[in-house]
């Protein structure tokens, strides 16, 4: 009779770090429309200590549910450019599966510095994008969409996140319509995430998915209503600067620890 409460307490204690990670990541993602994968992967690898492949696998399994809900909403509200979707999703799925395969088959100690350096680079990119919000050049039609999808999918899987910042930001700065770009990229992300998760399952097996998934989902659900409030009160540029600085500082510190 005394063992069940102990096991229950241990289980809840194991969930708490992942709930906190999911809460913070969804808070930012709800306000910006991106960065859930980046923040969760940064914290799971750099702070919780999961191996990069396991962290990315758990993040993408959670995103299968969140991106499905997002895709349905965008389809209902006719925010999807189906031609752009095909040009993005197919290369993105190929790149995502390749990235998951690579990350699953290299040593975790080798992957960790790469992932931290990648996340720091994305942080710098977000800082640049925040500046472009106020200093952007005249818009033009998007170019080289399939290669963008291929690279975005690969880096999203290998780095644990980045599809939204890489693909959405690139298309918007090229001059694509914000409404259809965001809707199409988010819908494509569901298909890319499915391909990445399937690749991780085949490479790592179901045992790679742990209590992290449950904790991330709980934290994300708790934070979801607050993201919209932040979005309505804090300028997008300021949020991008905050996220970019957090990614750069945390990633550089984790990279220094990994190489020390």
C-alpha positions as CSV (number, residue, x, y, z in Angstrom):
1,X,0.0,0.0,0.0
2,X,2.9,2.4,0.7
3,X,4.6,1.8,-2.7
4,X,2.0,3.3,-4.9
5,X,2.1,6.8,-3.5
6,X,5.9,6.7,-3.7
7,X,5.8,5.7,-7.3
8,X,3.2,8.4,-8.0
9,X,5.3,11.1,-6.4
10,X,8.4,9.9,-8.4
11,X,6.4,10.0,-11.6
12,X,5.1,13.5,-10.9
13,X,8.6,14.7,-10.0
14,X,10.0,13.2,-13.3
15,X,7.3,15.1,-15.2
16,X,7.9,18.5,-13.6
17,X,10.9,19.6,-15.6
18,X,9.2,18.7,-18.9
19,X,6.0,20.4,-17.9
20,X,8.1,23.6,-17.2
21,X,9.8,23.3,-20.6
22,X,6.5,22.7,-22.4
23,X,4.9,25.7,-20.6
24,X,7.7,28.1,-21.4
25,X,8.0,26.9,-25.1
26,X,4.3,27.1,-25.7
27,X,4.1,30.5,-24.1
28,X,6.6,31.9,-26.6
29,X,5.2,29.9,-29.5
30,X,1.6,31.1,-28.9
31,X,2.9,34.7,-29.0
32,X,5.2,34.3,-32.0
33,X,3.7,31.5,-34.0
34,X,7.0,29.7,-33.9
35,X,9.9,28.5,-31.7
36,X,8.3,25.6,-29.7
37,X,10.7,23.1,-31.1
38,X,13.7,25.3,-30.7
39,X,13.0,26.2,-27.1
40,X,12.0,22.7,-26.0
41,X,15.1,21.1,-27.7
42,X,17.4,23.7,-26.2
43,X,16.1,23.0,-22.7
44,X,15.9,19.3,-23.1
45,X,19.5,19.0,-24.4
46,X,21.2,21.8,-22.6
47,X,19.5,21.8,-19.2
48,X,17.6,18.5,-18.7
49,X,20.5,16.5,-20.3
50,X,18.6,14.3,-22.9
51,X,20.7,13.0,-25.8
52,X,20.0,15.2,-28.9
53,X,18.3,12.4,-30.9
54,X,16.0,11.5,-28.0
55,X,15.2,15.2,-27.4
56,X,14.3,15.8,-31.0
57,X,12.3,12.6,-31.2
58,X,10.2,13.6,-28.2
59,X,9.7,17.1,-29.4
60,X,8.5,16.0,-32.8
61,X,6.1,13.5,-31.4
62,X,4.5,16.3,-29.4
63,X,4.4,18.5,-32.5
64,X,2.5,15.8,-34.4
65,X,-0.5,16.8,-32.2
66,X,0.0,20.5,-32.1
67,X,0.7,20.9,-35.8
68,X,-2.3,18.7,-36.7
69,X,-4.6,21.1,-34.8
70,X,-2.9,24.1,-36.4
71,X,-3.2,22.6,-39.9
72,X,-6.9,21.8,-39.5
73,X,-7.5,25.4,-38.4
74,X,-5.6,26.9,-41.4
75,X,-7.4,24.6,-43.9
76,X,-10.8,25.6,-42.5
77,X,-10.0,29.3,-42.7
78,X,-8.6,28.8,-46.2
79,X,-5.1,30.0,-45.3
80,X,-3.4,27.3,-47.4
81,X,-1.8,27.8,-50.8
82,X,-1.9,24.2,-52.0
83,X,0.7,24.7,-54.8
84,X,3.1,26.2,-52.3
85,X,2.3,23.4,-49.9
86,X,3.3,20.7,-52.3
87,X,6.6,22.5,-53.2
88,X,7.4,22.8,-49.5
89,X,6.1,19.6,-47.9
90,X,7.5,17.0,-50.2
91,X,11.2,18.2,-50.0
92,X,10.6,19.0,-46.3
93,X,9.6,15.4,-45.5
94,X,12.6,14.1,-47.4
95,X,15.0,16.4,-45.6
96,X,13.3,15.8,-42.3
97,X,13.7,12.0,-42.6
98,X,17.3,12.4,-43.6
99,X,18.0,14.7,-40.7
100,X,16.4,12.3,-38.2
101,X,18.4,9.4,-39.6
102,X,21.7,11.3,-39.3
103,X,21.0,12.4,-35.8
104,X,20.0,8.9,-34.7
105,X,23.2,7.3,-36.0
106,X,25.9,9.6,-34.6
107,X,27.3,9.7,-31.1
108,X,25.4,11.9,-28.7
109,X,28.7,13.6,-27.5
110,X,29.4,14.6,-31.1
111,X,25.8,15.7,-31.9
112,X,25.5,17.9,-28.8
113,X,28.0,20.6,-29.8
114,X,26.5,20.7,-33.4
115,X,23.0,21.1,-32.0
116,X,24.0,23.9,-29.6
117,X,25.9,25.7,-32.4
118,X,22.9,25.4,-34.7
119,X,20.5,26.8,-32.0
120,X,22.9,29.7,-31.4
121,X,22.9,30.4,-35.1
122,X,19.1,30.4,-35.2
123,X,19.2,32.8,-32.3
124,X,21.3,35.2,-34.3
125,X,19.0,34.7,-37.3
126,X,16.0,35.7,-35.1
127,X,17.8,38.8,-33.9
128,X,18.4,39.7,-37.6
129,X,14.8,39.1,-38.4
130,X,13.6,41.3,-35.6
131,X,15.7,44.1,-37.1
132,X,14.3,43.4,-40.6
133,X,10.7,43.9,-39.3
134,X,11.6,47.6,-39.2
135,X,14.2,47.8,-41.9
136,X,13.0,45.3,-44.5
137,X,13.5,45.8,-48.2
138,X,10.5,45.9,-50.7
139,X,8.9,42.5,-51.0
140,X,9.3,40.2,-54.0
141,X,7.9,36.8,-55.0
142,X,9.3,33.8,-53.2
143,X,12.1,31.9,-55.0
144,X,13.8,28.5,-54.6
145,X,11.0,27.0,-52.5
146,X,11.8,23.3,-52.8
147,X,15.4,23.7,-51.7
148,X,14.2,25.8,-48.8
149,X,11.8,23.0,-47.7
150,X,14.6,20.4,-48.0
151,X,17.0,22.4,-45.9
152,X,14.3,23.5,-43.4
153,X,13.2,19.9,-42.9
154,X,16.7,18.5,-42.5
155,X,17.7,21.2,-40.0
156,X,14.4,20.9,-38.1
157,X,15.1,17.2,-37.5
158,X,18.8,17.3,-37.0
159,X,18.7,20.4,-34.8
160,X,15.4,19.7,-32.9
161,X,13.5,22.6,-34.4
162,X,13.7,25.5,-36.8
163,X,11.1,24.8,-39.5
164,X,9.1,27.9,-38.7
165,X,11.9,30.4,-38.2
166,X,13.8,29.2,-41.3
167,X,10.9,28.7,-43.7
168,X,8.3,31.2,-42.6
169,X,10.9,34.0,-42.1
170,X,12.5,33.3,-45.4
171,X,9.3,33.4,-47.4
172,X,8.0,36.5,-45.6
173,X,11.2,38.4,-46.2
174,X,11.0,37.5,-49.9
175,X,7.5,39.0,-50.2
176,X,5.0,36.2,-49.8
177,X,1.6,36.9,-48.4
178,X,1.7,36.6,-44.6
179,X,-1.7,34.9,-44.2
180,X,-1.1,32.2,-46.8
181,X,2.6,31.8,-45.9
182,X,2.0,31.2,-42.2
183,X,-1.0,28.9,-43.0
184,X,0.9,26.9,-45.6
185,X,4.1,26.6,-43.7
186,X,2.2,25.4,-40.6
187,X,0.2,22.9,-42.6
188,X,3.4,21.6,-44.3
189,X,5.0,21.3,-40.8
190,X,2.4,18.6,-39.9
191,X,3.5,16.4,-42.8
192,X,7.2,17.1,-42.2
193,X,6.8,16.3,-38.5
194,X,5.1,13.0,-39.3
195,X,8.0,12.0,-41.5
196,X,10.5,13.0,-38.9
197,X,8.7,11.1,-36.1
198,X,8.4,8.0,-38.3
199,X,12.1,8.1,-39.1
200,X,13.0,8.4,-35.3
201,X,10.7,5.4,-34.5
202,X,12.4,3.3,-37.1
203,X,15.9,4.3,-36.0
204,X,15.5,4.6,-32.2
205,X,12.5,2.4,-31.4
206,X,9.5,3.3,-29.2
207,X,11.6,3.3,-26.1
208,X,13.1,6.6,-27.2
209,X,9.8,8.3,-26.3
210,X,9.5,8.9,-22.6
211,X,7.7,10.8,-19.9
212,X,9.0,13.9,-21.7
213,X,6.1,13.7,-24.2
214,X,3.5,13.7,-21.4
215,X,5.1,16.6,-19.6
216,X,5.5,18.7,-22.7
217,X,1.9,18.2,-23.7
218,X,0.7,19.2,-20.2
219,X,2.9,22.2,-20.0
220,X,1.9,23.3,-23.5
221,X,-1.8,23.0,-22.7
222,X,-1.4,25.0,-19.6
223,X,0.4,27.8,-21.4
224,X,-1.7,27.9,-24.6
225,X,-4.3,30.5,-23.3
226,X,-1.6,32.8,-22.1
227,X,0.3,33.0,-25.5
228,X,-2.5,34.9,-27.1
229,X,-2.5,37.4,-24.3
230,X,1.2,38.0,-24.7
231,X,0.8,38.3,-28.5
232,X,-1.8,41.0,-28.1
233,X,0.3,43.1,-25.6
234,X,4.0,42.6,-26.6
235,X,5.3,43.7,-30.0
236,X,6.6,40.8,-32.2
237,X,9.9,42.4,-32.7
238,X,10.6,42.6,-29.0
239,X,9.6,39.0,-28.5
240,X,12.0,37.9,-31.3
241,X,14.8,39.8,-29.7
242,X,14.1,38.1,-26.3
243,X,14.0,34.6,-27.9
244,X,17.0,35.3,-30.0
245,X,19.1,36.5,-27.1
246,X,18.0,33.5,-24.9
247,X,18.9,31.0,-27.7
248,X,22.3,32.6,-28.2
249,X,23.3,32.9,-24.6
250,X,22.0,29.5,-23.5
251,X,23.4,27.7,-26.6
252,X,26.8,29.3,-26.3
253,X,27.0,28.4,-22.6
254,X,26.0,24.8,-23.3
255,X,28.4,24.6,-26.3
256,X,31.2,25.8,-24.0
257,X,30.3,23.1,-21.4
258,X,30.2,20.4,-24.2
259,X,33.6,21.4,-25.5
260,X,35.3,22.0,-22.2
